[in-house]
Amino acid sequence: MSHTDPPAPRTGRPRSTAADAAILEATRASLVDLGWSKLTMGDVATRAGV
């Protein structure tokens, strides 16, 4: 039988489902408005408010 260690506890702040949803929506909007070649993480973060 194989033995696996339990997953390590996550560090840092817990993930926010609201922030995840805002980031996904901001990414979609940025892609529509700017296109793939001009998409930046900064633009997505600004639009998402994170």
N, CA, C and O atoms as CSV, one atom per row, in Angstrom:
chain,resi,resn,atom,element,x,y,z
A,1,MET,N,N,0.837,-1.172,0.000
A,1,MET,CA,C,0.000,0.000,0.000
A,1,MET,C,C,0.886,1.240,0.000
A,1,MET,O,O,1.947,1.266,0.623
A,2,SER,N,N,0.443,2.233,-0.688
A,2,SER,CA,C,1.210,3.471,-0.713
A,2,SER,C,C,0.723,4.395,0.394
A,2,SER,O,O,-0.449,4.394,0.769
A,3,HIS,N,N,1.652,5.171,0.896
A,3,HIS,CA,C,1.334,6.125,1.958
A,3,HIS,C,C,1.616,7.528,1.436
A,3,HIS,O,O,2.703,7.808,0.930
A,4,THR,N,N,0.640,8.391,1.563
A,4,THR,CA,C,0.848,9.775,1.141
A,4,THR,C,C,0.696,10.684,2.347
A,4,THR,O,O,-0.161,10.471,3.204
A,5,ASP,N,N,1.535,11.687,2.396
A,5,ASP,CA,C,1.457,12.661,3.476
A,5,ASP,C,C,0.266,13.576,3.249
A,5,ASP,O,O,-0.115,13.842,2.109
A,6,PRO,N,N,-0.316,14.054,4.330
A,6,PRO,CA,C,-1.427,15.005,4.162
A,6,PRO,C,C,-0.908,16.301,3.545
A,6,PRO,O,O,0.259,16.647,3.731
A,7,PRO,N,N,-1.752,17.016,2.819
A,7,PRO,CA,C,-1.297,18.261,2.201
A,7,PRO,C,C,-0.876,19.272,3.265
A,7,PRO,O,O,-1.454,19.334,4.350
A,8,ALA,N,N,0.133,20.051,2.932
A,8,ALA,CA,C,0.613,21.079,3.855
A,8,ALA,C,C,-0.449,22.166,3.991
A,8,ALA,O,O,-1.161,22.467,3.033
A,9,PRO,N,N,-0.555,22.749,5.172
A,9,PRO,CA,C,-1.536,23.825,5.330
A,9,PRO,C,C,-1.158,25.026,4.474
A,9,PRO,O,O,0.022,25.316,4.272
A,10,ARG,N,N,-2.172,25.716,3.977
A,10,ARG,CA,C,-1.922,26.903,3.155
A,10,ARG,C,C,-1.411,28.032,4.036
A,10,ARG,O,O,-1.810,28.169,5.192
A,11,THR,N,N,-0.535,28.824,3.477
A,11,THR,CA,C,-0.037,29.982,4.200
A,11,THR,C,C,-0.635,31.239,3.593
A,11,THR,O,O,-1.108,31.223,2.457
A,12,GLY,N,N,-0.613,32.310,4.338
A,12,GLY,CA,C,-1.115,33.575,3.824
A,12,GLY,C,C,-2.608,33.726,4.032
A,12,GLY,O,O,-3.246,32.955,4.750
A,13,ARG,N,N,-3.130,34.723,3.393
A,13,ARG,CA,C,-4.545,35.070,3.519
A,13,ARG,C,C,-5.406,34.055,2.767
A,13,ARG,O,O,-5.036,33.627,1.674
A,14,PRO,N,N,-6.546,33.665,3.335
A,14,PRO,CA,C,-7.443,32.747,2.613
A,14,PRO,C,C,-7.951,33.381,1.317
A,14,PRO,O,O,-8.138,34.595,1.246
A,15,ARG,N,N,-8.168,32.564,0.310
A,15,ARG,CA,C,-8.665,33.067,-0.976
A,15,ARG,C,C,-10.095,33.554,-0.827
A,15,ARG,O,O,-10.892,32.979,-0.085
A,16,SER,N,N,-10.401,34.614,-1.541
A,16,SER,CA,C,-11.737,35.189,-1.527
A,16,SER,C,C,-12.457,34.799,-2.811
A,16,SER,O,O,-11.963,35.068,-3.907
A,17,THR,N,N,-13.616,34.171,-2.684
A,17,THR,CA,C,-14.369,33.802,-3.885
A,17,THR,C,C,-14.864,35.045,-4.617
A,17,THR,O,O,-14.980,35.038,-5.843
A,18,ALA,N,N,-15.157,36.115,-3.873
A,18,ALA,CA,C,-15.586,37.365,-4.517
A,18,ALA,C,C,-14.447,37.964,-5.334
A,18,ALA,O,O,-14.666,38.444,-6.446
A,19,ALA,N,N,-13.233,37.938,-4.791
A,19,ALA,CA,C,-12.078,38.464,-5.529
A,19,ALA,C,C,-11.799,37.608,-6.756
A,19,ALA,O,O,-11.495,38.138,-7.825
A,20,ASP,N,N,-11.899,36.290,-6.613
A,20,ASP,CA,C,-11.692,35.402,-7.763
A,20,ASP,C,C,-12.680,35.722,-8.880
A,20,ASP,O,O,-12.302,35.785,-10.050
A,21,ALA,N,N,-13.942,35.922,-8.519
A,21,ALA,CA,C,-14.965,36.240,-9.522
A,21,ALA,C,C,-14.695,37.591,-10.173
A,21,ALA,O,O,-14.864,37.746,-11.382
A,22,ALA,N,N,-14.274,38.570,-9.371
A,22,ALA,CA,C,-13.972,39.898,-9.913
A,22,ALA,C,C,-12.794,39.836,-10.875
A,22,ALA,O,O,-12.801,40.506,-11.907
A,23,ILE,N,N,-11.786,39.040,-10.547
A,23,ILE,CA,C,-10.613,38.901,-11.416
A,23,ILE,C,C,-11.003,38.242,-12.733
A,23,ILE,O,O,-10.562,38.678,-13.796
A,24,LEU,N,N,-11.823,37.198,-12.676
A,24,LEU,CA,C,-12.260,36.536,-13.912
A,24,LEU,C,C,-13.060,37.483,-14.798
A,24,LEU,O,O,-12.843,37.535,-16.009
A,25,GLU,N,N,-13.982,38.229,-14.201
A,25,GLU,CA,C,-14.792,39.167,-14.980
A,25,GLU,C,C,-13.921,40.280,-15.554
A,25,GLU,O,O,-14.112,40.684,-16.702
A,26,ALA,N,N,-12.972,40.779,-14.772
A,26,ALA,CA,C,-12.071,41.826,-15.257
A,26,ALA,C,C,-11.202,41.308,-16.397
A,26,ALA,O,O,-10.916,42.045,-17.341
A,27,THR,N,N,-10.782,40.055,-16.319
A,27,THR,CA,C,-9.984,39.465,-17.393
A,27,THR,C,C,-10.802,39.377,-18.674
A,27,THR,O,O,-10.313,39.719,-19.751
A,28,ARG,N,N,-12.035,38.923,-18.562
A,28,ARG,CA,C,-12.911,38.848,-19.746
A,28,ARG,C,C,-13.105,40.228,-20.368
A,28,ARG,O,O,-12.995,40.388,-21.584
A,29,ALA,N,N,-13.393,41.221,-19.532
A,29,ALA,CA,C,-13.617,42.579,-20.037
A,29,ALA,C,C,-12.358,43.136,-20.690
A,29,ALA,O,O,-12.435,43.782,-21.735
A,30,SER,N,N,-11.210,42.893,-20.086
A,30,SER,CA,C,-9.955,43.379,-20.654
A,30,SER,C,C,-9.669,42.732,-21.999
A,30,SER,O,O,-9.220,43.401,-22.930
A,31,LEU,N,N,-9.925,41.442,-22.105
A,31,LEU,CA,C,-9.705,40.754,-23.379
A,31,LEU,C,C,-10.606,41.313,-24.470
A,31,LEU,O,O,-10.167,41.494,-25.605
A,32,VAL,N,N,-11.863,41.587,-24.135
A,32,VAL,CA,C,-12.794,42.147,-25.117
A,32,VAL,C,C,-12.345,43.548,-25.524
A,32,VAL,O,O,-12.318,43.872,-26.711
A,33,ASP,N,N,-11.995,44.376,-24.549
A,33,ASP,CA,C,-11.638,45.767,-24.826
A,33,ASP,C,C,-10.262,45.930,-25.462
A,33,ASP,O,O,-10.084,46.745,-26.367
A,34,LEU,N,N,-9.280,45.146,-24.982
A,34,LEU,CA,C,-7.887,45.367,-25.383
A,34,LEU,C,C,-7.330,44.305,-26.322
A,34,LEU,O,O,-6.443,44.589,-27.127
A,35,GLY,N,N,-7.843,43.094,-26.222
A,35,GLY,CA,C,-7.274,41.985,-26.979
A,35,GLY,C,C,-6.123,41.346,-26.219
A,35,GLY,O,O,-5.581,41.924,-25.277
A,36,TRP,N,N,-5.766,40.151,-26.643
A,36,TRP,CA,C,-4.735,39.362,-25.961
A,36,TRP,C,C,-3.388,40.068,-25.941
A,36,TRP,O,O,-2.701,40.045,-24.919
A,37,SER,N,N,-2.999,40.687,-27.034
A,37,SER,CA,C,-1.654,41.263,-27.131
A,37,SER,C,C,-1.450,42.471,-26.226
A,37,SER,O,O,-0.310,42.806,-25.904
A,38,LYS,N,N,-2.528,43.133,-25.806
A,38,LYS,CA,C,-2.391,44.312,-24.947
A,38,LYS,C,C,-2.867,44.065,-23.515
A,38,LYS,O,O,-2.860,44.978,-22.690
A,39,LEU,N,N,-3.273,42.851,-23.226
A,39,LEU,CA,C,-3.736,42.506,-21.885
A,39,LEU,C,C,-2.574,42.558,-20.905
A,39,LEU,O,O,-1.511,41.998,-21.175
A,40,THR,N,N,-2.765,43.226,-19.769
A,40,THR,CA,C,-1.733,43.262,-18.727
A,40,THR,C,C,-2.343,42.880,-17.387
A,40,THR,O,O,-3.541,43.051,-17.160
A,41,MET,N,N,-1.504,42.363,-16.511
A,41,MET,CA,C,-1.955,42.032,-15.163
A,41,MET,C,C,-2.398,43.293,-14.433
A,41,MET,O,O,-3.358,43.269,-13.663
A,42,GLY,N,N,-1.698,44.390,-14.678
A,42,GLY,CA,C,-2.050,45.652,-14.038
A,42,GLY,C,C,-3.440,46.116,-14.418
A,42,GLY,O,O,-4.190,46.592,-13.566
A,43,ASP,N,N,-3.793,45.983,-15.687
A,43,ASP,CA,C,-5.123,46.374,-16.135
A,43,ASP,C,C,-6.190,45.504,-15.478
A,43,ASP,O,O,-7.218,46.007,-15.025
A,44,VAL,N,N,-5.943,44.212,-15.431
A,44,VAL,CA,C,-6.906,43.301,-14.810
A,44,VAL,C,C,-7.056,43.633,-13.323
A,44,VAL,O,O,-8.176,43.685,-12.814
A,45,ALA,N,N,-5.951,43.855,-12.631
A,45,ALA,CA,C,-6.004,44.168,-11.201
A,45,ALA,C,C,-6.752,45.469,-10.944
A,45,ALA,O,O,-7.535,45.562,-9.999
A,46,THR,N,N,-6.512,46.471,-11.781
A,46,THR,CA,C,-7.202,47.749,-11.621
A,46,THR,C,C,-8.698,47.582,-11.835
A,46,THR,O,O,-9.500,48.089,-11.051
A,47,ARG,N,N,-9.073,46.875,-12.886
A,47,ARG,CA,C,-10.494,46.660,-13.168
A,47,ARG,C,C,-11.169,45.842,-12.072
A,47,ARG,O,O,-12.329,46.076,-11.736
A,48,ALA,N,N,-10.432,44.881,-11.519
A,48,ALA,CA,C,-11.001,44.007,-10.489
A,48,ALA,C,C,-10.996,44.663,-9.112
A,48,ALA,O,O,-11.702,44.219,-8.206
A,49,GLY,N,N,-10.209,45.708,-8.957
A,49,GLY,CA,C,-10.124,46.369,-7.661
A,49,GLY,C,C,-9.349,45.579,-6.627
A,49,GLY,O,O,-9.645,45.636,-5.433
A,50,VAL,N,N,-8.364,44.847,-7.092
A,50,VAL,CA,C,-7.534,44.064,-6.165
A,50,VAL,C,C,-6.084,44.510,-6.225
A,50,VAL,O,O,-5.240,43.963,-5.514
